[in-house]
Amino acid sequence: MPLVTRVTDLIGRTPLFELATTTGGTRLLLKLEQFNPTGAAKIRMARAMVDEAERNGLLGDGGHIIESTSGNTGLGLAVVAAERGYRFTAVVDHHASKDKLRAMRAMGAELVYVADDGDDTLATSAREDLAAAMAAELPGAHFTEQHNNPANALGYYAVAEELLADVARVDILLSAVGTGGSLFGTATRLRELGGTPRVVGVEPVGSIAFGGPGGPYWQSGTGTPPGATIGTAVDYALLDEGLKVSDRAAFATARAVAAEIGLLIGGSAGGSVFAALTRMEQFPPGSTVVTLVCDGGEKYMDTVFDDDWMRERDLLDAETEREVRELLDRHAPAGRRPLVRAR
């Protein structure tokens, strides 16, 4: 890594981690986006959205960025705003991780809540309506509108380029779908570069992007809750398959990965890893399967990794945790198998 002078210069070149491999040569590789500044993938698209706004004359000197966010996009925008001298207002709810909210405030963001203290309902639609209204009323303000901003997907083109610098091909790209930018932006660029990956999206049970009944869910920063509009970054023309994973399975997977191999991943990444791990032997032999781990688990110590919080919401699932740990053990790459496994 060269010497740099801006935090955003540290974006990208994140590592690939081989989580699992089958006897048939199928590998599950995790693109560990928590190695970006702010510990998340979304700083890639935050920078891209601001770059595009500047090119189009939507942000000038001393401009004001407004965004509805569950946390990681807001963290990225807070960094970019601090570097470029913009004011940044994050429209948030109490469903978001407290650590994400604290970090945004620490980096100079103004937080505007759409719900009262104690109301931890996911309020995506209310957040977006308020952000749009604020941007329309405040002079010099620009609503980056991540769900419908073409620059969102463009921000992830570099992910595809980084992947192909590390592996010969990506056969299956399987990842969580929130705004859709990370999965579909990466898939678009892979195809432009000559690849033909099978694209598999994962959303929480209760999300409506792939159909089915809507309902509440706890996976943060992913899915489309009832009442919210599916954003234009969700490119159904690229989607080969859409899967749903419950909160219990997603969080059990994140907890099992942490306990089994010492890697902290976020709850939505747990959903993607669960979908991939439980299908490992169904993929064609020799496949390279890549999952984008959009953030790490360090931000979820008071939720996913807190037994009391999990128990209060009936989310603990010891049986699924055991199942995932057994899959990790069975498919462990040779270089990660300990001589003695403590239990």
C-alpha positions in Angstrom: 0.0 0.0 0.0 1.5 3.4 -1.0 1.6 6.4 1.3 -1.7 8.3 0.9 -3.1 11.6 2.1 -6.9 11.0 2.0 -9.0 8.4 3.7 -10.8 7.7 0.4 -7.4 6.7 -1.1 -7.6 3.6 1.0 -10.8 2.4 -0.7 -10.6 -0.9 -2.5 -8.0 -3.7 -3.1 -9.8 -5.6 -0.4 -8.7 -9.3 0.2 -10.3 -12.5 -0.9 -10.7 -15.2 1.8 -11.3 -18.8 1.0 -14.0 -19.9 3.4 -14.8 -23.3 2.1 -13.9 -25.9 -0.6 -15.4 -29.2 -1.7 -13.8 -32.4 -2.7 -15.0 -31.5 -6.2 -12.9 -28.4 -6.3 -15.7 -25.8 -5.7 -14.5 -22.9 -3.7 -16.4 -20.3 -1.7 -14.4 -17.0 -1.7 -15.4 -14.0 0.4 -14.6 -10.5 -0.8 -13.9 -8.9 2.6 -15.2 -5.4 2.1 -14.8 -4.6 5.8 -11.2 -3.8 4.9 -12.4 -0.6 3.3 -12.4 2.6 5.4 -15.5 2.7 7.5 -15.4 -1.1 7.5 -17.9 -1.5 4.6 -18.4 -1.7 0.9 -20.7 1.2 0.7 -18.0 3.8 0.9 -17.2 2.8 -2.7 -20.6 4.0 -3.9 -20.7 7.0 -1.5 -17.6 8.4 -3.3 -19.1 7.6 -6.7 -22.3 9.4 -6.0 -20.5 12.5 -4.8 -18.2 12.4 -7.8 -21.2 12.2 -10.1 -23.0 15.0 -8.3 -20.0 17.3 -8.7 -19.7 16.5 -12.4 -23.3 17.4 -12.9 -23.1 20.6 -10.9 -25.4 19.4 -8.2 -22.8 20.0 -5.4 -20.8 23.2 -5.2 -18.5 24.7 -2.7 -19.9 24.3 0.8 -22.7 22.1 -0.5 -25.0 20.0 1.7 -25.4 16.2 1.1 -28.6 14.6 2.5 -29.1 10.8 2.5 -31.5 8.3 4.0 -29.3 5.6 5.5 -29.2 2.6 7.8 -25.6 3.3 8.5 -22.9 2.2 6.1 -23.8 4.5 3.2 -24.0 7.3 5.8 -20.5 6.4 7.1 -19.1 6.6 3.6 -20.8 9.9 2.9 -19.5 11.3 6.2 -15.9 10.5 5.1 -16.3 12.1 1.7 -18.1 15.1 3.1 -15.4 15.7 5.7 -12.7 15.5 3.0 -14.4 17.8 0.5 -15.8 20.4 2.9 -19.5 19.5 2.6 -22.2 19.5 5.2 -23.8 16.0 5.6 -27.2 15.2 7.1 -28.1 11.5 7.6 -31.8 10.7 7.9 -31.9 7.7 10.2 -34.0 5.4 12.4 -33.3 3.5 15.6 -33.3 0.2 13.7 -29.7 1.1 12.7 -26.7 -0.2 14.6 -25.8 2.2 17.4 -22.1 2.0 16.6 -22.8 3.2 13.0 -24.9 6.1 14.3 -22.1 7.1 16.8 -19.4 6.9 14.1 -21.4 9.1 11.7 -21.8 11.7 14.4 -18.1 11.5 15.3 -17.2 12.3 11.7 -19.3 15.4 11.7 -22.6 14.2 10.3 -25.9 15.7 11.6 -28.4 12.9 12.4 -32.1 13.5 11.9 -34.3 10.7 13.2 -37.7 9.8 11.8 -38.8 7.9 14.9 -38.8 8.5 18.6 -36.4 6.9 21.1 -37.4 3.4 21.8 -39.0 2.8 18.4 -36.6 0.5 16.6 -38.9 -0.2 13.6 -37.2 -0.2 10.2 -38.5 3.0 8.6 -36.9 3.1 5.1 -39.9 4.8 3.4 -40.3 7.5 6.0 -36.5 8.2 5.9 -36.5 8.6 2.2 -39.5 10.8 2.1 -38.0 13.1 4.8 -34.6 13.2 3.0 -36.3 14.2 -0.3 -38.4 16.9 1.4 -35.4 18.3 3.3 -33.3 18.5 0.1 -36.1 20.3 -1.7 -36.4 22.9 1.0 -32.8 23.6 1.9 -30.7 25.9 -0.4 -27.6 24.1 -1.8 -28.8 20.7 -0.6 -28.5 17.5 -2.7 -30.3 14.2 -1.9 -27.9 11.5 -3.2 -30.8 9.0 -3.2 -28.8 5.8 -3.2 -31.6 3.5 -4.2 -32.2 5.3 -7.5 -28.7 6.7 -8.3 -27.0 5.3 -11.3 -23.6 6.1 -9.7 -24.4 3.5 -7.0 -23.7 0.6 -9.3 -20.8 2.3 -11.0 -19.1 2.6 -7.6 -18.7 -1.2 -7.6 -17.2 -1.7 -11.0 -13.8 -1.8 -9.3 -14.9 -4.8 -7.3 -15.1 -6.8 -10.5 -11.7 -5.6 -11.7 -10.2 -6.5 -8.3 -11.8 -10.0 -8.4 -10.4 -10.8 -11.9 -7.0 -9.6 -10.7 -7.1 -12.4 -8.1 -9.0 -15.3 -9.8 -9.2 -16.4 -13.4 -13.0 -16.3 -13.4 -16.1 -15.9 -11.2 -18.7 -18.6 -12.0 -21.3 -17.7 -9.3 -21.7 -14.3 -7.8 -23.9 -14.6 -4.7 -24.6 -11.7 -2.4 -27.1 -9.7 -0.4 -29.4 -7.3 -2.2 -30.1 -4.0 -0.4 -29.9 -1.1 -2.9 -28.7 -3.7 -5.4 -25.6 -1.6 -6.3 -22.9 -4.0 -5.0 -24.3 -7.2 -6.6 -25.5 -5.8 -9.9 -22.7 -3.3 -10.4 -20.1 -6.0 -9.9 -22.0 -8.4 -12.1 -22.4 -5.7 -14.9 -18.7 -5.1 -14.9 -17.8 -8.8 -14.8 -19.9 -9.2 -18.0 -18.3 -6.2 -19.6 -14.9 -7.9 -19.0 -16.0 -11.1 -20.7 -17.3 -13.1 -17.7 -20.7 -14.8 -17.5 -21.3 -15.4 -13.8 -24.5 -16.8 -12.5 -26.0 -14.0 -10.3 -27.8 -15.0 -7.2 -29.3 -12.4 -4.9 -30.1 -12.9 -1.2 -32.6 -10.9 0.8 -34.2 -11.4 4.3 -37.4 -13.1 4.7 -39.9 -10.2 4.9 -38.2 -8.3 2.2 -40.3 -7.8 -1.0 -37.7 -7.4 -3.8 -38.0 -11.1 -4.9 -41.8 -11.3 -4.2 -43.6 -13.0 -1.5 -45.2 -11.5 1.6 -43.5 -8.6 3.3 -42.9 -8.4 7.0 -40.4 -7.1 9.7 -36.8 -8.2 9.7 -33.7 -7.4 11.6 -30.9 -7.8 9.0 -29.5 -4.3 8.7 -28.9 -2.4 5.5 -30.3 -5.1 3.2 -33.6 -6.0 1.6 -36.6 -3.9 0.7 -39.2 -3.6 3.6 -42.9 -3.4 2.9 -44.0 0.1 1.9 -40.6 1.0 0.4 -40.0 1.3 -3.3 -37.6 -1.2 -4.9 -34.7 0.9 -6.3 -33.5 1.1 -9.9 -30.2 -0.4 -8.9 -31.9 -3.8 -8.6 -31.4 -5.1 -12.1 -33.7 -8.0 -12.6 -32.4 -8.6 -16.1 -29.1 -9.6 -14.5 -30.6 -11.8 -11.8 -30.6 -15.5 -12.3 -32.0 -16.4 -8.9 -33.4 -14.7 -5.8 -33.2 -16.4 -2.4 -34.6 -15.5 1.0 -32.8 -16.2 4.3 -34.4 -15.8 7.7 -32.9 -13.5 10.4 -32.3 -16.6 12.5 -30.3 -18.4 9.8 -28.3 -15.3 8.8 -27.4 -14.4 12.4 -26.6 -18.0 13.3 -24.2 -18.1 10.4 -22.4 -14.9 11.4 -22.1 -16.2 14.9 -20.8 -19.6 13.7 -18.3 -18.1 11.4 -16.9 -16.0 14.2 -16.8 -18.9 16.7 -15.4 -21.5 14.2 -12.7 -19.5 12.4 -12.4 -16.1 14.1 -13.8 -14.0 11.3 -16.4 -11.4 12.2 -19.0 -10.7 9.4 -22.2 -8.7 9.5 -25.7 -10.1 9.7 -26.6 -9.7 6.1 -23.3 -11.2 5.0 -24.3 -14.1 7.3 -27.4 -14.6 5.1 -25.3 -14.8 1.9 -22.8 -17.1 3.5 -25.6 -19.4 4.7 -27.1 -19.5 1.2 -23.7 -20.3 -0.3 -22.5 -22.8 2.3 -25.7 -24.9 2.2 -25.5 -25.2 -1.6 -21.8 -25.9 -1.9 -22.3 -29.4 -3.2 -25.0 -28.4 -5.6 -22.8 -26.1 -7.6 -21.0 -27.5 -10.6 -17.6 -29.1 -9.6 -14.7 -26.7 -9.9 -16.9 -23.6 -9.5 -15.5 -20.4 -8.1 -18.2 -18.9 -6.0 -17.8 -15.3 -4.7 -19.8 -13.7 -2.0 -19.4 -10.0 -1.2 -19.1 -9.5 2.5 -20.4 -6.0 2.7 -19.3 -5.3 6.2 -17.8 -6.8 9.3 -19.3 -7.9 12.5 -17.6 -5.4 14.8 -20.6 -3.0 14.4 -23.1 -5.6 15.7 -21.7 -6.4 19.1 -24.9 -5.0 20.7 -27.2 -7.0 18.3 -26.2 -10.1 16.4 -23.4 -11.0 18.9 -25.3 -10.1 22.0 -27.1 -13.1 23.5 -29.6 -11.0 25.5 -30.6 -8.9 22.4 -30.9 -12.0 20.3 -32.9 -13.9 23.0 -35.4 -11.0 23.5 -36.2 -11.2 19.8 -36.3 -15.0 19.6 -33.4 -15.0 17.2 -31.0 -17.5 18.8 -30.8 -20.7 16.8 -28.2 -23.1 18.3 -29.2 -25.9 15.9 -28.4 -23.8 12.8 -25.2 -22.5 14.4 -24.1 -26.2 14.8 -25.1 -27.0 11.2 -23.0 -24.1 9.9 -20.0 -25.0 12.1 -20.2 -28.6 10.8 -20.3 -27.3 7.2 -17.3 -25.1 7.8 -15.4 -28.0 9.3 -16.3 -30.4 6.5 -15.4 -27.9 3.8 -12.4 -26.3 5.5 -9.5 -25.6 3.1 -6.4 -27.8 3.9 -4.4 -24.8 5.1 -7.0 -24.0 7.8 -7.5 -27.4 9.4 -6.2 -27.5 13.0 -4.5 -30.6 14.4 -7.0 -30.6 17.3 -10.4 -29.1 17.2 -11.5 -27.7 20.6 -15.2 -27.8 21.4 
